[in-house]
Amino acid sequence: MSASVFASERALSADDRMILLDHDGLTIRMHLQAGLNVVAEQNLFWNYADTFAPSSGFDSNATWLEGYILPGLSFTKELGGVVAYGKVSAVASGTLGIDAYATGNTGRVTLEEGYLGLRSGEKNEPSFDLSVGPRQFKAGTGMLLANGGSSGFDRGALKLGPRKAWEMASIGRFGFDNFTGTVFYLDANELNESDTQTRIVGGDFRYDGEADTFAGLTFGHVLQSDSPYPQAAPGGIGVPTLVANGRDGLNFVNAYGRAIPFGDSFDNFFVAGDFAYQWNDRIDMRAWGGRVQVGYTFAEYSWAPTIAYSYQTFSGDDPSTSRLERFDPLYYEGSPSSWSTGSKSSMVFINSNVNAHQLSLRVQPTERDTLTLRYAYISANELRSPIQFGQGTHLDIINGVPNPVAGVSAKHLSDDIFLEYNRVLNPNTYLTAGFSVSFPGPGADSVVSSDAPVWTGGFVNVVVNF
């Protein structure tokens, strides 16, 4: 390595105020992340509580303050041609006031990361990277495996969701040229009162091209899990049954990719796609899900507007068959810019038995400011079949006869609109503000047999990251 490169690295280290030690191949660095978020909601969950839990005292209009602090310490040590590394961090989070899930004035301190690793030097080819311990990990685009940590409820900070790391992750990566192979073992950091004891093993094979293009395949197997699956009643009439330990033994495969199909002649246009298939012979399960995306950035115009369209769909259990077809979204990345179904509606519908047409428009008035407008048209794939928060049984008139059913009796669930503003206050401080509204469709109305109210909400948060 040339003297100029060493000088450049020393200059970068000198500019990083968080580095505590940089000597003889050993670098020790502090990390600090913190966030504060104020949230207000009106007609939470379209006021479903008035129908399903009228005596619960649930307030459908809520305002709360949440926050977190995440300090950490990491190191790297050069050992000849390899590098040893590690990190330890913890999250202290809490909520003041009562949040959307009727929990508040609470908080917890939990371990976030605590891993050790060994990787090859930067110039080594082929490369390797081995680590064990709690850490973040995402497979592919985050369709199935991304968010390994749970926030909210007794841990507080429901919306900020500061916990991302898996409770235990053993990861091995091996790379050559633009190809990377990964094997993993994962155990999610779930809430104590709802820990499903899910353990997952699998692998990922990925190719990364130029200009953020890629293609890959993730496959996995659930070694054990206590998570049950809801299954629709025959014909959709009656109370759903619960398949005990339904996730246990689940197999899945997920193909994903992103391309610029017309090359340099149209390099601001992209297409992307994901497809996942799941099966479990133990419970006669077959399920699928996927997404297609297209987008274009008008880079030659002021504010560089980017327009994107996506359609995502996830199978639901067909009440007319004895087989279970309900898609299990596992630990997907649930932000509006990633895999959530809508904005408000994503708090009601997980990625199972739903589909959504989604449009987004993003503009950048300045290098520091970004405005994004999102619209989602959300529908059910199967009628009278369980949907998140649709397992509650209600009466539906079928051929003039009232019958207990679950799910919805009309496919159009909701229309969501979400306006988000982001500003980079400085290289370490970020401001985000958003307002969203959800208009219930005939499907959402059918659950309460009336016109559900419009659900609105907004937030403002500041996050610092060093």
C-alpha positions as a Python dict, from the first residue, in 0.01 Angstrom:
ca = {
    (1, 'M'): (0, 0, 0),
    (2, 'S'): (137, 343, -94),
    (3, 'A'): (237, 612, 155),
    (4, 'S'): (-36, 840, 17),
    (5, 'V'): (-305, 582, 101),
    (6, 'F'): (-173, 545, 457),
    (7, 'A'): (-171, 923, 492),
    (8, 'S'): (-529, 940, 366),
    (9, 'E'): (-644, 675, 617),
    (10, 'R'): (-471, 862, 902),
    (11, 'A'): (-645, 1182, 794),
    (12, 'L'): (-984, 1010, 795),
    (13, 'S'): (-917, 871, 1142),
    (14, 'A'): (-817, 1215, 1265),
    (15, 'D'): (-1143, 1361, 1134),
    (16, 'D'): (-1353, 1098, 1314),
    (17, 'R'): (-1413, 1232, 1664),
    (18, 'M'): (-1555, 898, 1778),
    (19, 'I'): (-1227, 707, 1739),
    (20, 'L'): (-1073, 648, 2080),
    (21, 'L'): (-761, 464, 1969),
    (22, 'D'): (-588, 410, 1636),
    (23, 'H'): (-247, 255, 1687),
    (24, 'D'): (-47, -39, 1558),
    (25, 'G'): (-337, -185, 1358),
    (26, 'L'): (-586, -154, 1645),
    (27, 'T'): (-881, 84, 1608),
    (28, 'I'): (-1140, 137, 1882),
    (29, 'R'): (-1443, 352, 1805),
    (30, 'M'): (-1740, 478, 2003),
    (31, 'H'): (-2088, 479, 1849),
    (32, 'L'): (-2390, 680, 1952),
    (33, 'Q'): (-2739, 691, 1805),
    (34, 'A'): (-3044, 854, 1960),
    (35, 'G'): (-3392, 954, 1853),
    (36, 'L'): (-3695, 1144, 1976),
    (37, 'N'): (-4037, 1113, 1815),
    (38, 'V'): (-4375, 1274, 1883),
    (39, 'V'): (-4680, 1098, 1735),
    (40, 'A'): (-5050, 1184, 1710),
    (41, 'E'): (-5323, 949, 1581),
    (42, 'Q'): (-5695, 998, 1518),
    (43, 'N'): (-5942, 708, 1473),
    (44, 'L'): (-5676, 443, 1528),
    (45, 'F'): (-5748, 119, 1341),
    (46, 'W'): (-6063, 282, 1196),
    (47, 'N'): (-6215, 270, 1546),
    (48, 'Y'): (-6246, -109, 1535),
    (49, 'A'): (-6217, -115, 1915),
    (50, 'D'): (-6566, 33, 1945),
    (51, 'T'): (-6703, -285, 1782),
    (52, 'F'): (-6473, -560, 1905),
    (53, 'A'): (-6378, -431, 2252),
    (54, 'P'): (-6629, -162, 2353),
    (55, 'S'): (-6562, -212, 2725),
    (56, 'S'): (-6183, -208, 2698),
    (57, 'G'): (-6149, 167, 2735),
    (58, 'F'): (-5923, 181, 2429),
    (59, 'D'): (-5872, 542, 2315),
    (60, 'S'): (-5872, 565, 1935),
    (61, 'N'): (-5721, 914, 1957),
    (62, 'A'): (-5369, 899, 2096),
    (63, 'T'): (-5067, 1126, 2135),
    (64, 'W'): (-4736, 1010, 2276),
    (65, 'L'): (-4365, 1083, 2294),
    (66, 'E'): (-4105, 813, 2244),
    (67, 'G'): (-3728, 803, 2238),
    (68, 'Y'): (-3418, 591, 2256),
    (69, 'I'): (-3044, 607, 2299),
    (70, 'L'): (-2809, 346, 2154),
    (71, 'P'): (-2443, 371, 2263),
    (72, 'G'): (-2184, 124, 2141),
    (73, 'L'): (-1817, 37, 2113),
    (74, 'S'): (-1643, -140, 1825),
    (75, 'F'): (-1291, -248, 1739),
    (76, 'T'): (-1086, -377, 1449),
    (77, 'K'): (-742, -535, 1478),
    (78, 'E'): (-520, -615, 1181),
    (79, 'L'): (-360, -958, 1215),
    (80, 'G'): (-140, -1000, 913),
    (81, 'G'): (-368, -1083, 622),
    (82, 'V'): (-685, -1099, 832),
    (83, 'V'): (-881, -858, 1051),
    (84, 'A'): (-1046, -937, 1384),
    (85, 'Y'): (-1342, -719, 1473),
    (86, 'G'): (-1633, -686, 1709),
    (87, 'K'): (-1899, -459, 1850),
    (88, 'V'): (-2111, -425, 2161),
    (89, 'S'): (-2410, -191, 2196),
    (90, 'A'): (-2726, -151, 2401),
    (91, 'V'): (-3063, 20, 2353),
    (92, 'A'): (-3244, 219, 2619),
    (93, 'S'): (-3591, 307, 2490),
    (94, 'G'): (-3918, 430, 2629),
    (95, 'T'): (-4258, 588, 2570),
    (96, 'L'): (-4436, 869, 2755),
    (97, 'G'): (-4811, 859, 2709),
    (98, 'I'): (-5023, 576, 2568),
    (99, 'D'): (-4931, 455, 2219),
    (100, 'A'): (-5130, 294, 1937),
    (101, 'Y'): (-5132, -45, 2108),
    (102, 'A'): (-5261, 92, 2441),
    (103, 'T'): (-4919, 59, 2603),
    (104, 'G'): (-4715, 344, 2742),
    (105, 'N'): (-4522, 509, 3022),
    (106, 'T'): (-4278, 223, 2998),
    (107, 'G'): (-3935, 134, 2862),
    (108, 'R'): (-3652, -116, 2874),
    (109, 'V'): (-3276, -147, 2835),
    (110, 'T'): (-3166, -442, 2619),
    (111, 'L'): (-2851, -564, 2451),
    (112, 'E'): (-2849, -478, 2082),
    (113, 'E'): (-2519, -602, 1935),
    (114, 'G'): (-2250, -819, 2088),
    (115, 'Y'): (-2056, -1001, 1818),
    (116, 'L'): (-1702, -1103, 1732),
    (117, 'G'): (-1576, -1169, 1383),
    (118, 'L'): (-1282, -1248, 1161),
    (119, 'R'): (-1253, -1135, 801),
    (120, 'S'): (-997, -1134, 526),
    (121, 'G'): (-802, -821, 440),
    (122, 'E'): (-945, -579, 186),
    (123, 'K'): (-712, -691, -92),
    (124, 'N'): (-761, -1064, -41),
    (125, 'E'): (-943, -1260, -310),
    (126, 'P'): (-1141, -1474, -252),
    (127, 'S'): (-1266, -1307, 66),
    (128, 'F'): (-1430, -1438, 380),
    (129, 'D'): (-1614, -1287, 680),
    (130, 'L'): (-1715, -1497, 982),
    (131, 'S'): (-1901, -1365, 1286),
    (132, 'V'): (-2105, -1486, 1581),
    (133, 'G'): (-2323, -1297, 1827),
    (134, 'P'): (-2614, -1053, 1826),
    (135, 'R'): (-2598, -829, 1518),
    (136, 'Q'): (-2799, -695, 1226),
    (137, 'F'): (-2849, -910, 917),
    (138, 'K'): (-3067, -874, 609),
    (139, 'A'): (-3113, -1131, 333),
    (140, 'G'): (-3185, -998, -15),
    (141, 'T'): (-3418, -700, -14),
    (142, 'G'): (-3560, -778, 330),
    (143, 'M'): (-3872, -958, 209),
    (144, 'L'): (-3840, -1233, 472),
    (145, 'L'): (-3532, -1175, 688),
    (146, 'A'): (-3436, -825, 800),
    (147, 'N'): (-3582, -698, 1126),
    (148, 'G'): (-3438, -928, 1389),
    (149, 'G'): (-3535, -710, 1685),
    (150, 'S'): (-3872, -609, 1831),
    (151, 'S'): (-3962, -274, 1986),
    (152, 'G'): (-4283, -130, 2125),
    (153, 'F'): (-4507, -268, 2400),
    (154, 'D'): (-4309, -292, 2726),
    (155, 'R'): (-3988, -189, 2545),
    (156, 'G'): (-4136, 140, 2421),
    (157, 'A'): (-4040, 337, 2108),
    (158, 'L'): (-4304, 165, 1893),
    (159, 'K'): (-4267, 387, 1586),
    (160, 'L'): (-3893, 454, 1601),
    (161, 'G'): (-3824, 82, 1629),
    (162, 'P'): (-3459, 112, 1733),
    (163, 'R'): (-3399, -261, 1771),
    (164, 'K'): (-3280, -426, 1451),
    (165, 'A'): (-3027, -690, 1560),
    (166, 'W'): (-3097, -1060, 1594),
    (167, 'E'): (-3062, -1204, 1944),
    (168, 'M'): (-2814, -1453, 1800),
    (169, 'A'): (-2664, -1458, 1454),
    (170, 'S'): (-2392, -1685, 1319),
    (171, 'I'): (-2294, -1563, 974),
    (172, 'G'): (-2036, -1678, 723),
    (173, 'R'): (-1974, -1486, 399),
    (174, 'F'): (-1748, -1588, 115),
    (175, 'G'): (-1686, -1370, -188),
    (176, 'F'): (-1514, -1385, -524),
    (177, 'D'): (-1527, -1103, -779),
    (178, 'N'): (-1890, -982, -773),
    (179, 'F'): (-2033, -1300, -618),
    (180, 'T'): (-2109, -1347, -249),
    (181, 'G'): (-2226, -1662, -74),
    (182, 'T'): (-2365, -1644, 280),
    (183, 'V'): (-2471, -1906, 532),
    (184, 'F'): (-2655, -1808, 848),
    (185, 'Y'): (-2820, -1917, 1172),
    (186, 'L'): (-3069, -1668, 1323),
    (187, 'D'): (-3265, -1632, 1645),
    (188, 'A'): (-3485, -1321, 1664),
    (189, 'N'): (-3484, -1076, 1955),
    (190, 'E'): (-3859, -1095, 2020),
    (191, 'L'): (-4061, -954, 2307),
    (192, 'N'): (-4039, -1172, 2619),
    (193, 'E'): (-4414, -1222, 2640),
    (194, 'S'): (-4446, -1326, 2274),
    (195, 'D'): (-4117, -1503, 2200),
    (196, 'T'): (-4193, -1774, 1944),
    (197, 'Q'): (-3855, -1947, 1995),
    (198, 'T'): (-3803, -1939, 1618),
    (199, 'R'): (-3463, -2061, 1493),
    (200, 'I'): (-3373, -2029, 1124),
    (201, 'V'): (-3085, -2165, 916),
    (202, 'G'): (-3021, -2091, 552),
    (203, 'G'): (-2806, -1942, 284),
    (204, 'D'): (-2793, -1669, 25),
    (205, 'F'): (-2613, -1648, -309),
    (206, 'R'): (-2585, -1304, -466),
    (207, 'Y'): (-2431, -1122, -762),
    (208, 'D'): (-2375, -745, -745),
    (209, 'G'): (-2334, -555, -1069),
    (210, 'E'): (-2282, -189, -1147),
    (211, 'A'): (-2517, 99, -1062),
    (212, 'D'): (-2696, -83, -777),
    (213, 'T'): (-2799, -381, -988),
    (214, 'F'): (-2804, -726, -832),
    (215, 'A'): (-2954, -1073, -843),
    (216, 'G'): (-2974, -1334, -573),
    (217, 'L'): (-3141, -1633, -414),
    (218, 'T'): (-3213, -1688, -43),
    (219, 'F'): (-3320, -2024, 97),
    (220, 'G'): (-3392, -2128, 452),
    (221, 'H'): (-3545, -2372, 697),
    (222, 'V'): (-3709, -2310, 1035),
    (223, 'L'): (-3544, -2552, 1277),
    (224, 'Q'): (-3800, -2488, 1550),
    (225, 'S'): (-4080, -2247, 1632),
    (226, 'D'): (-4379, -2218, 1862),
    (227, 'S'): (-4554, -1971, 1630),
    (228, 'P'): (-4907, -2089, 1540),
    (229, 'Y'): (-5077, -2034, 1204),
    (230, 'P'): (-5445, -1934, 1167),
    (231, 'Q'): (-5639, -2140, 912),
    (232, 'A'): (-5971, -2044, 758),
    (233, 'A'): (-6282, -2241, 848),
    (234, 'P'): (-6421, -2462, 567),
    (235, 'G'): (-6594, -2237, 316),
    (236, 'G'): (-6491, -1938, 526),
    (237, 'I'): (-6791, -1986, 756),
    (238, 'G'): (-6704, -2025, 1121),
    (239, 'V'): (-6416, -1951, 1352),
    (240, 'P'): (-6061, -2002, 1217),
    (241, 'T'): (-5856, -2278, 1374),
    (242, 'L'): (-5502, -2237, 1502),
    (243, 'V'): (-5236, -2478, 1375),
    (244, 'A'): (-5009, -2524, 1677),
    (245, 'N'): (-4640, -2463, 1606),
    (246, 'G'): (-4733, -2400, 1243),
    (247, 'R'): (-4405, -2227, 1155),
    (248, 'D'): (-4199, -2520, 1284),
    (249, 'G'): (-4037, -2694, 986),
    (250, 'L'): (-4116, -2418, 734),
    (251, 'N'): (-3901, -2413, 420),
    (252, 'F'): (-3866, -2107, 199),
    (253, 'V'): (-3686, -1979, -109),
    (254, 'N'): (-3671, -1616, -224),
    (255, 'A'): (-3537, -1500, -562),
    (256, 'Y'): (-3469, -1129, -601),
    (257, 'G'): (-3307, -886, -840),
    (258, 'R'): (-3275, -530, -969),
    (259, 'A'): (-3173, -430, -1320),
    (260, 'I'): (-3132, -136, -1557),
    (261, 'P'): (-3270, -310, -1865),
    (262, 'F'): (-3175, -50, -2125),
    (263, 'G'): (-2822, 19, -2004),
    (264, 'D'): (-2655, 355, -2049),
    (265, 'S'): (-2912, 468, -2306),
    (266, 'F'): (-3183, 477, -2036),
    (267, 'D'): (-2985, 442, -1714),
    (268, 'N'): (-3234, 624, -1491),
    (269, 'F'): (-3497, 353, -1545),
    (270, 'F'): (-3495, 46, -1323),
    (271, 'V'): (-3697, -271, -1274),
    (272, 'A'): (-3687, -498, -971),
    (273, 'G'): (-3858, -814, -860),
    (274, 'D'): (-3892, -1061, -575),
    (275, 'F'): (-4064, -1397, -555),
    (276, 'A'): (-4088, -1626, -253),
    (277, 'Y'): (-4226, -1977, -219),
    (278, 'Q'): (-4291, -2152, 113),
    (279, 'W'): (-4380, -2508, 199),
    (280, 'N'): (-4418, -2730, 503),
    (281, 'D'): (-4516, -3092, 441),
    (282, 'R'): (-4581, -3149, 811),
    (283, 'I'): (-4894, -2931, 799),
    (284, 'D'): (-4966, -2951, 422),
    (285, 'M'): (-4873, -2588, 357),
    (286, 'R'): (-4793, -2416, 27),
    (287, 'A'): (-4772, -2037, 7),
    (288, 'W'): (-4621, -1768, -213),
    (289, 'G'): (-4559, -1395, -234),
    (290, 'G'): (-4382, -1147, -454),
    (291, 'R'): (-4333, -797, -585),
    (292, 'V'): (-4252, -618, -909),
    (293, 'Q'): (-4120, -261, -923),
    (294, 'V'): (-4046, -10, -1196),
    (295, 'G'): (-3913, 341, -1152),
    (296, 'Y'): (-3753, 633, -1328),
    (297, 'T'): (-3551, 933, -1209),
    (298, 'F'): (-3582, 1252, -1415),
    (299, 'A'): (-3228, 1357, -1331),
    (300, 'E'): (-3218, 1632, -1594),
    (301, 'Y'): (-3499, 1826, -1424),
    (302, 'S'): (-3478, 2040, -1113),
    (303, 'W'): (-3555, 1856, -789),
    (304, 'A'): (-3469, 1528, -972),
    (305, 'P'): (-3816, 1370, -935),
    (306, 'T'): (-3829, 991, -906),
    (307, 'I'): (-4153, 809, -987),
    (308, 'A'): (-4195, 443, -891),
    (309, 'Y'): (-4472, 185, -909),
    (310, 'S'): (-4487, -150, -734),
    (311, 'Y'): (-4731, -434, -700),
    (312, 'Q'): (-4686, -677, -413),
    (313, 'T'): (-4901, -974, -322),
    (314, 'F'): (-4897, -1246, -57),
    (315, 'S'): (-5116, -1553, -62),
    (316, 'G'): (-5396, -1610, 188),
    (317, 'D'): (-5551, -1933, 303),
    (318, 'D'): (-5812, -2053, 55),
    (319, 'P'): (-6125, -2152, 255),
    (320, 'S'): (-6230, -2394, -20),
    (321, 'T'): (-5928, -2625, 31),
    (322, 'S'): (-5793, -2830, 320),
    (323, 'R'): (-5438, -2713, 241),
    (324, 'L'): (-5295, -2411, 424),
    (325, 'E'): (-5196, -2135, 178),
    (326, 'R'): (-5135, -1846, 418),
    (327, 'F'): (-4802, -1671, 351),
    (328, 'D'): (-4570, -1626, 649),
    (329, 'P'): (-4385, -1292, 620),
    (330, 'L'): (-4137, -1397, 890),
    (331, 'Y'): (-3917, -1098, 987),
    (332, 'Y'): (-3962, -863, 693),
    (333, 'E'): (-3839, -503, 676),
    (334, 'G'): (-4157, -310, 746),
    (335, 'S'): (-4081, 53, 654),
    (336, 'P'): (-4288, 231, 383),
    (337, 'S'): (-3977, 252, 165),
    (338, 'S'): (-3925, -123, 189),
    (339, 'W'): (-4187, -396, 242),
    (340, 'S'): (-4477, -246, 436),
    (341, 'T'): (-4824, -278, 283),
    (342, 'G'): (-4933, 85, 283),
    (343, 'S'): (-4855, 325, 566),
    (344, 'K'): (-5135, 333, 824),
    (345, 'S'): (-5271, -2, 701),
    (346, 'S'): (-4936, -169, 768),
    (347, 'M'): (-5022, -145, 1138),
    (348, 'V'): (-5328, -361, 1069),
    (349, 'F'): (-5230, -592, 782),
    (350, 'I'): (-4906, -787, 786),
    (351, 'N'): (-4779, -924, 454),
    (352, 'S'): (-5022, -1214, 440),
    (353, 'N'): (-5347, -1246, 243),
    (354, 'V'): (-5304, -894, 104),
    (355, 'N'): (-5196, -725, -217),
    (356, 'A'): (-5117, -363, -290),
    (357, 'H'): (-5066, -132, -585),
    (358, 'Q'): (-4827, 137, -462),
    (359, 'L'): (-4711, 463, -626),
    (360, 'S'): (-4445, 701, -500),
    (361, 'L'): (-4311, 1039, -606),
    (362, 'R'): (-3987, 1165, -454),
    (363, 'V'): (-3833, 1508, -511),
    (364, 'Q'): (-3520, 1674, -374),
    (365, 'P'): (-3553, 2054, -364),
    (366, 'T'): (-3201, 2075, -217),
    (367, 'E'): (-2923, 1833, -133),
    (368, 'R'): (-3049, 1833, 225),
    (369, 'D'): (-3424, 1813, 166),
    (370, 'T'): (-3637, 1527, 34),
    (371, 'L'): (-4015, 1509, -7),
    (372, 'T'): (-4186, 1175, -74),
    (373, 'L'): (-4554, 1117, -150),
    (374, 'R'): (-4683, 758, -137),
    (375, 'Y'): (-5018, 609, -232),
    (376, 'A'): (-5132, 250, -175),
    (377, 'Y'): (-5445, 67, -291),
    (378, 'I'): (-5473, -238, -66),
    (379, 'S'): (-5688, -548, -117),
    (380, 'A'): (-5735, -895, 26),
    (381, 'N'): (-5643, -1201, -178),
    (382, 'E'): (-5889, -1439, -11),
    (383, 'L'): (-6230, -1349, 131),
    (384, 'R'): (-6345, -1482, 469),
    (385, 'S'): (-5988, -1587, 541),
    (386, 'P'): (-5767, -1466, 827),
    (387, 'I'): (-5595, -1130, 791),
    (388, 'Q'): (-5396, -967, 1069),
    (389, 'F'): (-5654, -833, 1317),
    (390, 'G'): (-5914, -1005, 1098),
    (391, 'Q'): (-5909, -1325, 1300),
    (392, 'G'): (-6179, -1173, 1522),
    (393, 'T'): (-6505, -1344, 1434),
    (394, 'H'): (-6798, -1128, 1326),
    (395, 'L'): (-7136, -1189, 1166),
    (396, 'D'): (-7183, -1174, 791),
    (397, 'I'): (-7510, -1223, 602),
    (398, 'I'): (-7467, -1507, 351),
    (399, 'N'): (-7772, -1596, 141),
    (400, 'G'): (-7988, -1411, 390),
    (401, 'V'): (-7854, -1606, 687),
    (402, 'P'): (-7619, -1454, 951),
    (403, 'N'): (-7300, -1660, 985),
    (404, 'P'): (-6984, -1619, 1194),
    (405, 'V'): (-6690, -1545, 964),
    (406, 'A'): (-6333, -1413, 987),
    (407, 'G'): (-6143, -1186, 752),
    (408, 'V'): (-6341, -967, 514),
    (409, 'S'): (-6627, -1014, 267),
    (410, 'A'): (-6509, -753, 12),
    (411, 'K'): (-6159, -738, -134),
    (412, 'H'): (-6082, -365, -131),
    (413, 'L'): (-5942, -298, 215),
    (414, 'S'): (-5813, 59, 217),
    (415, 'D'): (-5645, 349, 40),
    (416, 'D'): (-5340, 500, 213),
    (417, 'I'): (-5172, 834, 143),
    (418, 'F'): (-4845, 925, 313),
    (419, 'L'): (-4645, 1249, 278),
    (420, 'E'): (-4296, 1243, 428),
    (421, 'Y'): (-4034, 1518, 460),
    (422, 'N'): (-3668, 1449, 539),
    (423, 'R'): (-3400, 1706, 612),
    (424, 'V'): (-3032, 1651, 682),
    (425, 'L'): (-2967, 1908, 955),
    (426, 'N'): (-2597, 1821, 960),
    (427, 'P'): (-2394, 1510, 872),
    (428, 'N'): (-2503, 1344, 1197),
    (429, 'T'): (-2854, 1481, 1257),
    (430, 'Y'): (-3172, 1405, 1062),
    (431, 'L'): (-3522, 1549, 1084),
    (432, 'T'): (-3826, 1358, 956),
    (433, 'A'): (-4190, 1466, 956),
    (434, 'G'): (-4486, 1281, 811),
    (435, 'F'): (-4861, 1288, 777),
    (436, 'S'): (-5071, 994, 663),
    (437, 'V'): (-5436, 915, 607),
    (438, 'S'): (-5612, 583, 552),
    (439, 'F'): (-5953, 563, 386),
    (440, 'P'): (-6128, 234, 470),
    (441, 'G'): (-6257, 40, 171),
    (442, 'P'): (-6557, -193, 152),
    (443, 'G'): (-6347, -476, 294),
    (444, 'A'): (-6252, -282, 606),
    (445, 'D'): (-6611, -162, 640),
    (446, 'S'): (-6741, -519, 618),
    (447, 'V'): (-6564, -611, 941),
    (448, 'V'): (-6780, -369, 1140),
    (449, 'S'): (-7084, -380, 908),
    (450, 'S'): (-7082, 1, 880),
    (451, 'D'): (-6885, 289, 733),
    (452, 'A'): (-6561, 299, 929),
    (453, 'P'): (-6411, 645, 990),
    (454, 'V'): (-6103, 784, 816),
    (455, 'W'): (-5783, 722, 1012),
    (456, 'T'): (-5524, 1002, 1023),
    (457, 'G'): (-5194, 1058, 1196),
    (458, 'G'): (-4866, 1243, 1193),
    (459, 'F'): (-4523, 1248, 1351),
    (460, 'V'): (-4206, 1453, 1383),
    (461, 'N'): (-3876, 1300, 1486),
    (462, 'V'): (-3509, 1385, 1513),
    (463, 'V'): (-3237, 1118, 1500),
    (464, 'V'): (-2865, 1163, 1560),
    (465, 'N'): (-2609, 907, 1452),
    (466, 'F'): (-2236, 914, 1526),
}
